[in-house]
Amino acid sequence: MEYETHPAAEIFPLMSDTEFTGLVEDIREHGLKEAIVLCKGEILDGRNRYRACLEIGIEPRLTEWISNGQSPESYVVSKNLHRRHLKERQRAMVAGKLSNLYKGLRVDRSKDPSTTIDNAASLLNISTASVKRARAILRDGTPEEIAAVEAGEAAVVPTAKRVLARSKTSEPKKKQTVHKGPILNIPDGMTAEEVCRQGLDLERTKNISAESIGKHLSINHASYRMMRDIVLLSDMDSLSQRDAETVATALAEMNATNRARNPHTSVVDIANRVWGQKRARTDTTIAKRLEEFEHAFGHIIFTCSQADAFEIPNLSAERINTALTELKGARRHLDNLKLNLEKLL
C-alpha cells in the first residue's frame, strides 16, 4: 500500500539528492531507526525515510501520531527544525508555508496560533519581512523559482522582487494562479497527459513513489497527483457514461490549459468513489473497495430477504410502535441507498 503525504509534512522540503542517497545507505546498513509517523493514513513525519524504504525494498515501520493537544503543523516543525540543517532562505520558505498552511488559507482563519506570520518568523528565527517575501514566492512564483529557493540555491530577496515585479505587470496571470492552480511545466510538443503517463511508467517500472515523480518531471508532486487521478480515470472502462464524459472533459481541459487543479475539482468525487479518500490509486484498492461493497450490500439484501419469513413473537404495544419507527428509519436509509445508486447511472 502506498501512503500519501499529509499537507503539514510538505512544510519542509524534501532532502536533496545527496542527502537522500546518504539516508538510503544509512538505512540499508543500519535499518530504519525511527518509525514513519502517520496521521489518519497519511505520512506526517518521515516521508524521506519512507521513500528510502521503498527504494531499498524493505517494509517501513509505521506508528500512528498522538496529538496530545498539538497541531500537525506544530508537530512537524518541532520534529524537523533542529533535525534539518536549513539555510536562512530555506527557513523563510518553511515559515511562508507554515503561515499559509501551504494552501493559501487566510491566517486569521487558522486554528493554530503558530501559523501567524509573526509566530512563524519567530519559530524559524527569521524576520517577518522574509516570511512575507517567501509567501509571495509561494503564491506567484514559478515551480522552478520555488524549487530553487527551497533547495537553498536561490536567495529570497531577488527572487521575491522578480516575482512581485512580474505579478504587477501581469495581473491576469496572478488571478489564474490563485484560482486555477499553477501552470504545469510541460515541455514543448507534449501534452500534460503525455507527461503524466511518463510519470506512471516510472512508477510501474522503477518503483518510484508518486511523491518523488514530481521531482523527476519538474512538477509539484501535488499537481502530479491530480494529473494522475484524471489520467487513470480516463483509462477506466468501468465508469458510467456520465462519469466517463466528465473525466474526458477534465482531461481535455488539463491538456488545453496545462493546469491540473481546476479540472481535478470536477473529478474528485469520482476518484473518491473509485479509490476512496486518501487511498492509494491502485487496482488493489479498487478491488478491496468492491469487495467491501459486495460484502456490505450482500448483507443488506440477505437481511431484507428474510423479512417475509420473520416470525414475530407476542409483543407489547410499546415494542410494536418502537419496531414500526425503526422500520420507517430503515426504509428511509434504503430509499437513500437506492437514490445514490441511481445517481451513478
N, C-alpha and C positions, 0 to 999 in steps of 0.2 A: 504494500500500500504506500502511495506517495502522499506526503503531508505538505499542505500549503503553508505559507508563511503568514504569521499574524501581522497585521499592519503596524503594530508597535515595534516589531523586530526590524522593520525597514528604516527606523530612525537612524540606525548606524549603517554605514556602507559595508558591502561585502569585502572580504580580505582581498588584497592584491594577489596576482598570480604567484608571486614569490612567497608571500606569507601562506597562501593556501597550500602550495607544494610542501612547505615545511610542516604544516599541520598534518597533511596526508602521511608524510613519512613518520611523524611522531606517533600518530595513531596506529600506523602499520607496525611499528616496532614495539610500542608500549601498550597498545589497546586504547579504548575510549575511556578516559579518566573521569569525565564529567558527563552525566546523562543529558539528553536532549529534553528541554522543558516544553511541554505542550499546554496550551490554553484553549479549551473547547475544540480539540482536534487540530489546532494549528500550532506551528513552531513559534514559541515566544522567545526562547533563548537557545542558541546552539545551531543556527542554520548552517554556519560554516562547518561545524562538526558533523552535521547531518550530511552535507554534500560530500565531505571526506569519506564518511562511512559508505555512501553509495558508490563512490569511485573505487574504494578498496574492495567492496563487495561483502561487507560484514553487516550484520544486523545491528542497528543502533539501539542503545539502551534508552528507554523513554521514561519520563516521570511527569505527573500532572502538576501544574502550578497551583499553589495555595496562596491566595491573595493576602490574607491577614490584614485586610483593610488598605492594601497598597494597590494603586492602579497599574495596569500592564505597562504603561509608558514609564512610570517611575521605577518599576522593577527592571526594565530593560536598561535604563540609564544607570542605575546603581550597579548592575552586573557588568556593564561594558565600559563605563567611564574610565576606570583605572586599569582594566584588563587590556584595552586597546590603546596603543601609543599613537594618538592622532595629533596632527598638526593643528595650529590655531584655525586655519581655513576650513579644515575638516570638522572641527568642533563647532564652527559657525553654522555649517550646513546641518549638523545634528540638531543644534538649537533651533534653526529655522524649521526643520521638520517637526520638532517637538512642539513648537509654538503654533504650527499649522495643524498638528495631528496628522500631517502628511496628506490631508485630504482637502485642504483649503477651508476647513471649518473655522468659523469665527471663534476667536479666543474667548470672547465673553459668553459663549455658549458651552464651553468646555467644563466638565465636572472636575477636572484635575487642575488644581491651582498651579502645578509645576509647568503648565503649558502657556502661561502668560509670557510675553516677551521678556519682561524684567526677570522673572524667575528662571526662565530658560537660559538667559545670559549669565545669571549668577551661578547656576548649576554647572554650566560648561566653562565658566571662568573666562568669559569674553565680554565685549561691550554690547550694549543694546543696538548700537549702530551696525555692528557686524551681523547681528541677528536679522535686522531689517533688510540689509543687503542680501543676505542669504535667502530670505523669504522671496525677494524679488527674483533672484536667480531660479529658485524652485518654481515660481509661478510662471515666469515668462521666458526662461532660458531654454535653449535647445537641449535635447538629450545629451549631445556631445559636451556642451558647456557645463551642464550639471554634473556629468560623469567626471569631467576634468577637475572640477573643484573638489568633488567628493574624494577623488583619488589623491588629492594634495598636489596635483600637477599645475593647477592654475590658481591665482590669487583671487580673493573675494572682491576687493575694491575695483580693479579694472574690469572684471567680468560683469559685476553689477552695473557699472557705468555703461558698458556696451549694451547690456540687456535693456536698461532703462531708456537709453537713447533710441534704441530700435523700437521700443514699445511706443514712445511718444510720436514717432513718425509713421507708425503702422497700427493705428487703433483697431481696425477690423481684425487684424491678426491676434491682438491681445484678447479681444472678446471671444474669438474662436477657441483660443487656448483655454480660457476659463470655463466655457460652457460645453465644449465638444471634446476636450481632451487634447493631448499633444499630437502634433503631426508625426507620423511614424517615419523612421529613417529608412525609406525604401530605395534601393539602387535604381538608377535609370534603366528602363527597359523591362522592369519586373513589376508585378503587382504585389499588394500586401498578402494576398492568398499564396502566391508562389514563395514569398519569403517565409511565411508561416509553415508551409509544407517542408521547407528546408529544415526548420526547427523540429518538426515532427519526425523527420528522418533521423536527425541527430539523437532525439530521444530514444528512438527504437534501435538504432544501430550502434550508438556509442554509449547507451545507458546513462545519458546526461540528464540531470533533473531539469524540470521545466524552469525552475528559478535561475539556473545557470545558462539556459538557452539564450535569454535576452542579451547576455554579455557577448555571446558568440555572434549574435545578429545585430549588435549595436542598437537594441531596442529595450526600453524599460520592461522588466520582466512582468510587471502588472499589465502592461499593454499586450505583451505576448500571450498572457493567459487569456485575455479577452479575445484576441485574434484566434487562438487555438479553439476556444469554445465555438466560435462561428464556423470555422473550417471543419471541425469534427462533426458538428451538427449537419453541415451541408453534405457530408458523406453518408449520412444515415438513411437507409431505405425504409425504416420503420416509423418515420414521422407521419402524422396525419397530413392531408393535403394543405390544410390551413397553416400548420406549423412549418411545413416544407416551404411554402410561399413566403412566410415571414423570414425564415432563415435565408432564403435566396435573395430577398430584398436587402437584408442586413449585409450579406456578402458583397452584393453589388455596391452598396454604399461605402463599405470599407475599402474596396478597390478603387472607387471613384474619388474618395476624399483623403485616402491614406490616414484615416483616423479609426480607432477601434472603440472608443468609449461610447459614442452615440449609437452606432449600430448594435453594440453589445447590449445596450439597455433594452432593445426590443426583443432580444432572445434569451435574456437571463432567466425568465420564468420557465422557458422550455428546457434550458440547461439544468435547472434545479429539478425539474420532473425527471429528466433522463438520468442524471448522476446523483442528485441530492445536493443539498447545500454544503459547500466546503468539503466535498469529497473528490478523490482523485478521478480524473477523466479517463477511465479505463473500461474495457469490456467486462472485466471482473466486477467493477462497481455496478454496471448496468445489470449484469446477471444477478447480483446479490439483491438489488432493489426489486427486480422482477420476482425473485424467489420470495422476498419479504411480502410483496403484494399478493402473490398467489396464496401464500400460507394464510395471511390475514383474511383475504377475501373468501377463500375456501371455508374458513372457519365461520364467517358470517353467513354464507349461503347454507352450509350444513345445519347451523343452528336454526335458521329460518325454516328450512325444510322439515324440521322436526316439530314445528309448532302445531300442525294439524293433529298429530298423534299424541300430543302432550296431554297427559291425564291430570285433570285439576282436582285436588282433594277438597274436602269441606273447608271453606274459608270463611272468616268473619267478613262482615260488610266493610269494615275498615281496610282489611288487607285487599279485598277486591278493588276498592276505589284506588288504593295505592298502586296496585298492579296495572289498572287501566291508565293511570297517569304515567307510569313508567313505559307502558307500551306506546302511548302517544309520543313520548320523547324519543323512543327508539324509532318510531315511524318517521319522525322528523329528521333524524340522523340518516335514515335510509334514503329519504327523499333528497337530502343534500348530496349524498354519495351519488345518486342517480344523476342529479344535475351536473355534478363535477365531471362525471364520465361523459355526459352528453356534450359538454363544452369542448371536449377534446376531438369531437368528430368534425 
